């Protein structure tokens, strides 16, 4: 996969924004992230609304974060938009304003994807976001904005920010309320990002190639990895062990083959070195010869790791 990914999650804050027709350039419908992609979530937050959403995104994508910290911290009075003389209002009205950033991103070039969040002040991104964008080279990156607000849409904030990084690939953003749930953020990410993570399976520390099924149970299994399962021999044809959680299943009456990996009772993994007929959800198959499967599993117990 070509590494040219950068997401900017633009977060609207409590400051209302004007409705605009203009949007950032959108050249892709969905972004693919493979397991070797380097993803960063970068965000600026004063009221912690942005930080909360960024944290949800981090938990969903399992990536690094970088908080943009202003050299001069913003107080509640600084962002009191009812006061026309407050610091935020003055900065937003000054096209040349570039508030200094206290910390530095050590090596932005190593990240294929950067998720950047910010609040909207008076219909636009805070000027400190321009400081950040103009401090690094985003050529060839992809930027996806989204924002949080009480009711206002994302407006032209990302479009105007994109002028400071014209060689980046800017995608259409989305607005969220500060009360948006972790599940909603996860769904939005899944709608826009296809994360391709390959699971590794080890039996007694030996890595085994697996042909995984493409189903909801395998997807759910990925979400709870890494796993280490103490498995026990049962019936002279299988190793079975608990995964510690109940996950999605779609059991059917199924006759297993040696090497099949199945989900049993929604909370146990079974690996066969023989055959059995029961209600299972198939997860995958060991890419081994039958004699190798039997040698690996026909013992009192084994330790299974899924990473």
C-alpha positions in Angstrom: 0.0 0.0 0.0 1.3 3.4 -0.9 2.1 5.3 2.3 0.5 8.6 1.9 -1.9 8.9 4.7 -2.8 11.7 7.0 -6.0 12.3 8.8 -6.9 15.6 10.4 -9.8 15.3 12.8 -11.0 18.9 13.2 -13.1 19.2 16.3 -15.6 22.1 16.7 -15.8 23.4 20.3 -18.4 25.4 22.1 -17.8 28.4 19.8 -20.5 28.5 17.1 -19.5 28.5 13.5 -21.1 30.0 10.4 -22.5 27.6 7.8 -20.3 27.4 4.7 -20.7 25.6 1.4 -17.0 25.2 0.8 -15.2 22.0 1.9 -11.8 20.4 1.7 -10.8 18.5 -1.4 -12.0 14.9 -1.3 -10.1 12.5 -3.5 -10.7 9.2 -1.8 -13.9 7.6 -0.4 -12.1 5.3 2.1 -8.6 5.1 3.3 -6.7 1.8 3.7 -4.4 1.4 6.7 -2.3 -1.8 6.9 -0.6 -3.1 10.0 2.7 -1.5 9.0 1.2 2.0 8.6 2.4 4.6 11.1 -0.6 6.6 12.5 -0.5 9.6 14.7 -3.4 11.5 16.3 -2.5 15.2 16.8 -5.0 17.5 18.6 -5.4 20.8 20.2 -7.9 21.0 23.2 -8.7 23.7 25.7 -12.0 22.4 27.2 -11.1 18.7 26.8 -13.9 18.1 24.3 -11.4 17.6 21.6 -9.1 15.5 23.8 -11.9 13.2 24.7 -12.8 12.5 21.0 -9.1 12.1 20.2 -8.8 9.5 22.9 -11.7 7.6 21.5 -10.0 7.6 18.1 -6.7 6.4 19.6 -8.4 3.6 21.4 -10.1 2.5 18.2 -7.0 2.7 16.0 -4.4 1.8 18.6 -2.0 4.6 17.4 0.2 7.3 18.9 -1.0 10.8 20.0 0.5 14.2 20.1 -1.2 17.1 21.9 -0.5 20.5 20.6 0.4 22.5 23.7 0.4 26.4 23.4 3.4 28.2 24.8 0.9 30.5 26.6 -1.9 28.4 28.0 -5.5 29.5 27.3 -7.7 30.4 30.3 -11.4 30.3 30.4 -11.4 34.1 30.0 -9.2 33.8 26.9 -11.9 31.8 25.1 -14.9 33.8 26.4 -16.4 34.6 23.0 -19.0 36.9 24.6 -16.0 39.2 25.4 -15.1 40.8 22.1 -11.7 41.7 23.6 -10.7 38.3 24.7 -7.5 36.6 23.5 -9.2 34.1 21.2 -11.3 36.7 19.5 -8.3 38.9 18.8 -6.3 36.0 17.4 -9.2 34.9 15.1 -9.6 38.4 13.7 -5.9 38.7 12.9 -4.9 36.8 9.7 -1.2 36.9 10.7 -1.7 35.5 14.2 0.3 32.4 14.8 0.4 31.5 18.5 3.6 29.7 19.6 3.6 26.0 20.3 5.4 24.8 23.4 6.2 21.2 22.3 7.6 19.8 19.1 6.7 16.7 17.0 10.1 14.9 16.8 9.7 13.2 13.4 6.5 13.8 11.6 7.9 12.2 8.4 7.7 8.7 9.9 3.9 8.9 10.1 1.8 7.8 7.2 -1.4 8.9 8.9 -1.9 11.9 11.2 -5.2 12.4 12.9 -5.3 16.0 14.0 -8.1 17.4 16.1 -9.0 21.1 16.9 -12.0 23.2 18.1 -13.6 25.8 15.9 -13.4 29.4 17.1 -15.7 31.8 15.4 -16.3 29.5 12.4 -12.6 28.6 11.9 -9.8 26.5 13.3 -7.8 28.3 16.1 -4.8 30.1 14.7 -2.5 27.7 16.6 -3.6 25.1 14.1 -2.0 27.2 11.3 1.1 27.4 13.4 1.2 23.6 13.5 0.3 22.9 9.9 2.9 25.5 8.7 5.6 24.0 10.9 5.8 20.7 9.1 5.9 19.2 5.6 2.7 17.4 4.8 3.3 16.8 1.2 1.8 13.5 0.0 -0.1 13.1 3.2 -3.9 12.7 3.5 -5.8 14.9 5.9 -9.3 14.1 7.1 -11.0 16.8 9.3 -13.8 16.4 11.7 -15.1 18.7 14.4 -17.3 19.0 17.5 -19.8 21.7 18.2 -23.2 22.3 19.8 -25.0 22.4 16.5 -22.9 24.1 13.8 -21.4 22.1 10.8 -17.7 21.9 10.0 -18.0 24.8 7.6 -14.9 26.0 5.7 -12.4 25.5 8.5 -10.6 22.6 6.8 -10.7 24.2 3.4 -8.9 27.3 4.8 -6.4 25.2 6.7 -5.7 23.2 3.6 -4.3 26.4 2.0 -1.4 26.1 4.4 -0.7 22.5 3.2 -1.7 22.5 -0.4 0.3 19.4 -1.3 -1.6 17.3 1.2 -4.6 15.2 0.3 -7.5 16.7 2.3 -10.7 14.7 2.7 -14.2 15.7 3.7 -14.7 16.2 7.4 -17.6 15.6 9.8 -19.0 17.3 12.8 -19.6 15.6 16.2 -21.1 16.9 19.4 -19.0 16.9 22.6 -21.3 14.1 23.9 -20.5 11.8 21.0 -20.0 8.3 22.2 -16.9 6.1 21.7 -19.1 3.7 19.6 -20.1 6.6 17.3 -16.5 7.6 16.8 -15.6 4.0 16.1 -18.3 3.6 13.5 -17.3 6.8 11.8 -13.7 5.7 11.6 -14.8 2.3 10.2 -16.8 4.1 7.6 -13.8 6.1 6.4 -10.9 3.8 7.2 -10.3 0.2 6.4 -7.8 -1.1 8.9 -6.1 -4.3 7.6 -4.4 -6.0 10.5 -3.1 -9.5 10.2 -3.3 -11.6 13.3 -0.4 -13.9 14.2 -1.0 -17.2 15.8 1.6 -19.0 17.9 1.3 -22.5 19.4 3.9 -23.1 22.1 5.9 -20.1 20.8 5.9 -21.4 17.2 4.3 -19.0 14.7 1.9 -20.8 12.4 0.5 -19.4 9.2 -3.3 -19.2 9.3 -5.9 -18.6 6.6 -8.4 -16.5 8.6 -12.1 -16.3 7.7 -13.6 -13.0 6.8 -16.5 -12.9 9.3 -17.7 -10.9 12.3 -16.2 -13.4 14.8 -12.7 -12.9 13.4 -13.2 -9.2 13.4 -14.3 -9.4 17.1 -11.4 -11.6 17.9 -9.0 -9.0 16.5 -10.5 -6.4 18.8 -9.5 -8.4 21.9 -6.0 -9.4 20.9 -3.4 -10.0 22.2 -4.6 -13.2 23.8 -2.7 -16.0 25.6 -4.8 -19.1 26.1 -4.0 -22.3 28.0 -5.5 -25.0 25.9 -6.3 -28.6 26.9 -6.6 -31.8 24.9 -10.2 -33.0 24.7 -11.8 -36.1 23.1 -8.7 -37.2 21.3 -9.3 -34.8 18.4 -9.0 -31.2 19.6 -7.4 -28.6 21.8 -9.8 -26.2 23.5 -9.4 -23.1 25.7 -11.4 -20.1 27.0 -10.8 -16.6 25.4 -12.1 -14.9 28.6 -14.9 -12.9 26.7 -18.0 -13.6 24.8 -17.8 -12.5 21.1 -20.0 -12.5 18.1 -20.8 -16.0 16.7 -22.8 -17.5 13.9 -22.8 -21.2 14.8 -23.8 -23.8 12.2 -23.8 -27.6 12.3 -20.2 -28.3 11.1 -17.9 -31.2 10.6 -14.3 -30.1 11.3 -11.1 -31.0 9.5 -7.7 -31.3 11.1 -6.2 -27.7 11.3 -9.6 -26.0 11.6 -9.9 -23.2 14.2 -13.4 -22.6 15.4 -15.3 -20.6 18.0 -17.3 -22.7 20.4 -20.1 -21.4 22.6 -19.0 -17.8 21.7 -16.3 -17.9 24.3 -13.9 -20.7 23.6 -11.4 -21.4 20.8 -11.0 -25.0 19.5 -8.2 -26.2 17.2 -8.7 -29.6 15.7 -6.1 -32.2 14.9 -8.9 -34.7 14.2 -12.5 -34.3 13.3 -15.8 -33.7 15.1 -19.4 -32.6 14.2 -21.0 -29.9 16.3 -22.3 -26.3 16.3 -19.3 -24.1 15.6 -18.3 -20.8 14.0 -15.3 -21.3 11.8 -12.4 -18.8 12.4 -9.7 -20.1 10.2 -7.4 -23.0 9.2 -3.8 -23.8 10.1 -1.6 -23.8 6.9 0.1 -27.0 7.8 0.2 -30.6 6.6 -2.0 -33.0 8.6 0.9 -34.9 10.2 2.4 -31.5 11.3 -1.0 -30.5 12.8 -1.2 -33.8 14.8 2.4 -33.5 16.0 1.8 -30.0 17.2 -1.5 -30.6 19.0 -1.7 -34.2 20.0 -0.4 -33.6 23.5 -2.0 -32.9 27.0 -2.0 -29.2 26.6 -0.6 -26.3 24.5 -0.3 -22.5 24.9 -2.0 -20.5 22.2 -1.1 -16.9 21.5 -2.9 -14.6 19.1 -1.3 -11.3 18.4 
